[in-house]
Amino acid sequence: MIEKESLGLKGKGINEVFLSENRDEFDSTVNGYYRLIGGENGNYNKETSRRLRSFGEELFKKRSYEKFTAFKADHDDMIIGNHLRLFSFCEHHLLPFFGEVAIGYIPNNKIFGLSKFQRLVDKVSSRPQLQERLTYQILEEIKNRLEPKGVGVVIKAIHTCVFARGTQSSSAEFTTSAVDGIFKENNNTKQEFFSIINSDGRLRL
């Protein structure tokens, strides 16, 4: 079970190494990892560390996004964002996992603009994660920002660490879900949500 303390988005922001003026130290760290995974030392290009630094700064921008403006709603019909793109890193192996997220909620006087679904997924997933924790964090973000009558989150993702570590598996797609409020209390509401998000088949990549 996920501990309550682990649901918060903690941390200082971008890792200081990405913005450090000591670029030689950063380059040496990247080169060391390059060699660890079998890279030939003579083939290492310092552009790799520049690209990695740029990638880290891009992730930081996603983590820092806070323009989640809420609008007044005059209805309480279910709102669903489906097939939201997900990209993150397994915190155990630092290898990517990617897939799709479905978010549904029933408003309680407040709604998001539709683009904020994807912004929220990007914000929470742009750091090393566990899929189970990520599912609950997205749910908690919706709860805290909109205070809806109910919310549900489903993540379907492919974990490259399953393949990269030689695990004999015909599929590395994993599904996690979390529900709260009326989605948890009313089985008909929960089943309506699951029925809608699953109506067009499997994960689309």
C-alpha positions in Angstrom: 0.0 0.0 0.0 1.3 3.5 -0.8 2.1 5.5 2.3 0.4 8.9 2.6 3.7 10.7 2.9 4.9 9.4 -0.4 2.0 11.0 -2.3 3.3 14.6 -2.0 5.5 16.0 -4.8 8.6 16.7 -2.7 12.1 17.9 -3.7 14.0 21.1 -4.4 13.2 21.3 -8.1 15.8 20.6 -10.7 18.8 18.6 -9.5 21.6 21.1 -8.9 24.0 19.2 -11.2 22.0 20.3 -14.3 22.5 23.9 -13.5 26.0 23.6 -12.0 28.7 25.8 -13.5 31.1 22.8 -13.1 30.2 21.3 -16.4 33.4 19.2 -16.5 32.2 17.3 -13.4 28.8 16.7 -15.0 30.4 15.6 -18.2 32.6 13.2 -16.3 29.5 11.7 -14.6 27.7 11.2 -17.8 30.9 9.7 -19.4 31.2 7.3 -16.5 27.6 6.0 -17.0 28.2 5.8 -20.7 31.2 3.4 -20.0 29.2 1.5 -17.4 26.6 0.4 -19.9 29.3 -0.7 -22.4 30.1 2.5 -24.4 33.5 2.7 -26.0 35.4 5.5 -24.4 36.8 6.7 -27.8 33.3 7.1 -29.1 32.0 9.3 -26.3 30.8 12.7 -27.5 30.5 15.7 -25.1 27.3 16.7 -26.9 25.7 13.8 -25.0 26.1 15.6 -21.7 24.8 18.8 -23.2 21.7 17.0 -24.5 21.2 15.3 -21.2 21.4 18.7 -19.4 18.9 20.1 -21.8 16.6 17.2 -21.2 16.8 17.7 -17.5 15.9 21.4 -17.9 12.9 20.4 -20.0 11.7 18.0 -17.3 12.1 20.8 -14.7 9.8 23.1 -16.7 7.2 20.4 -16.7 7.5 19.8 -13.0 7.3 23.6 -12.3 4.1 24.2 -14.2 1.4 25.7 -12.0 -1.1 27.5 -14.2 -3.9 25.2 -13.4 -6.7 27.7 -13.5 -10.1 26.4 -12.4 -13.4 27.6 -13.9 -16.8 27.7 -12.4 -19.0 24.7 -13.5 -22.8 24.6 -13.6 -23.1 20.9 -14.1 -22.0 17.7 -12.5 -21.7 15.4 -15.5 -18.6 13.2 -15.7 -15.6 14.6 -17.5 -13.0 12.2 -18.9 -9.6 12.8 -20.4 -8.5 9.6 -22.2 -5.3 8.5 -24.0 -3.2 11.1 -22.3 0.4 10.5 -23.1 2.7 9.4 -20.3 6.5 9.2 -20.1 8.5 8.7 -16.9 11.4 6.7 -15.4 11.3 3.7 -13.2 12.9 4.9 -10.0 14.4 1.4 -9.4 16.4 1.1 -12.7 16.2 4.7 -14.2 14.8 3.2 -17.4 11.8 4.6 -19.2 8.2 3.5 -18.9 5.6 5.0 -21.1 1.9 4.7 -22.0 -1.4 6.4 -21.4 -3.5 7.8 -18.6 -7.3 8.1 -18.3 -8.6 10.7 -15.8 -12.3 11.1 -15.0 -14.0 13.3 -12.4 -17.4 14.6 -11.5 -17.3 18.4 -10.9 -18.3 20.1 -7.7 -18.6 23.7 -9.0 -15.0 23.7 -10.5 -13.5 22.3 -13.7 -10.1 22.5 -15.6 -9.5 23.6 -19.1 -9.1 20.4 -21.2 -5.4 21.0 -21.9 -4.7 20.8 -18.2 -5.2 17.0 -18.1 -2.0 16.5 -20.1 -0.2 19.3 -18.2 -1.0 17.6 -15.0 0.2 14.2 -16.2 3.5 15.8 -17.5 4.0 17.6 -14.2 3.7 14.5 -12.0 5.5 12.1 -14.3 8.6 14.2 -15.0 10.8 12.6 -12.3 11.7 9.0 -11.4 8.5 7.3 -10.4 6.7 4.2 -9.4 3.6 3.6 -11.5 1.5 2.8 -8.4 2.5 6.0 -6.7 2.1 8.1 -9.9 -1.5 6.9 -10.1 -2.3 8.1 -6.6 -0.4 11.4 -7.1 -2.5 12.3 -10.2 -5.7 11.5 -8.2 -4.5 13.6 -5.3 -3.7 16.5 -7.5 -7.2 16.5 -9.0 -8.7 16.2 -5.6 -6.7 19.1 -4.1 -7.1 21.4 -7.0 -10.8 20.8 -7.9 -12.4 19.2 -4.9 -14.6 17.1 -7.1 -17.5 14.8 -6.1 -15.4 11.9 -7.3 -12.3 11.1 -9.4 -10.8 8.1 -11.1 -7.4 7.5 -12.6 -6.2 4.6 -14.7 -2.6 4.2 -16.1 -1.6 1.6 -18.7 2.2 1.6 -19.3 5.0 -0.4 -20.8 8.1 -0.7 -18.6 11.4 -1.1 -20.6 13.2 -2.4 -17.5 11.2 -5.6 -17.8 12.8 -6.2 -21.2 16.2 -4.6 -20.5 16.9 -6.8 -17.5 16.2 -10.0 -19.4 12.9 -10.9 -17.8 11.2 -13.5 -19.8 7.8 -11.9 -20.4 5.6 -11.8 -23.5 4.1 -8.5 -22.3 5.4 -5.6 -20.2 2.1 -3.6 -20.1 0.9 -2.9 -16.6 -2.3 -1.3 -15.4 -2.9 0.6 -12.2 -6.0 2.4 -11.0 -7.2 4.6 -8.2 -10.7 6.0 -7.3 -12.1 8.3 -4.7 -15.4 9.9 -3.7 -18.5 8.8 -5.6 -16.3 6.7 -7.9 -15.5 4.6 -4.8 -18.9 4.8 -3.1 -21.1 4.1 -6.2 -20.2 1.1 -8.2 -22.4 2.2 -11.1 -20.4 5.4 -11.4 -17.1 3.6 -11.3 -18.3 1.0 -13.9 -19.4 3.9 -16.2 -16.0 5.4 -16.0 -14.2 2.1 -16.8 -16.6 1.3 -19.6 -16.0 4.6 -21.3 -12.2 4.5 -21.1 -12.1 0.9 -22.3 -14.6 1.2 -25.1 -12.0 1.6 -27.9 -9.6 -1.2 -27.0 -6.0 -1.6 -25.8 -3.3 0.9 -25.2 -2.5 3.0 -28.2 1.1 4.0 -28.7 
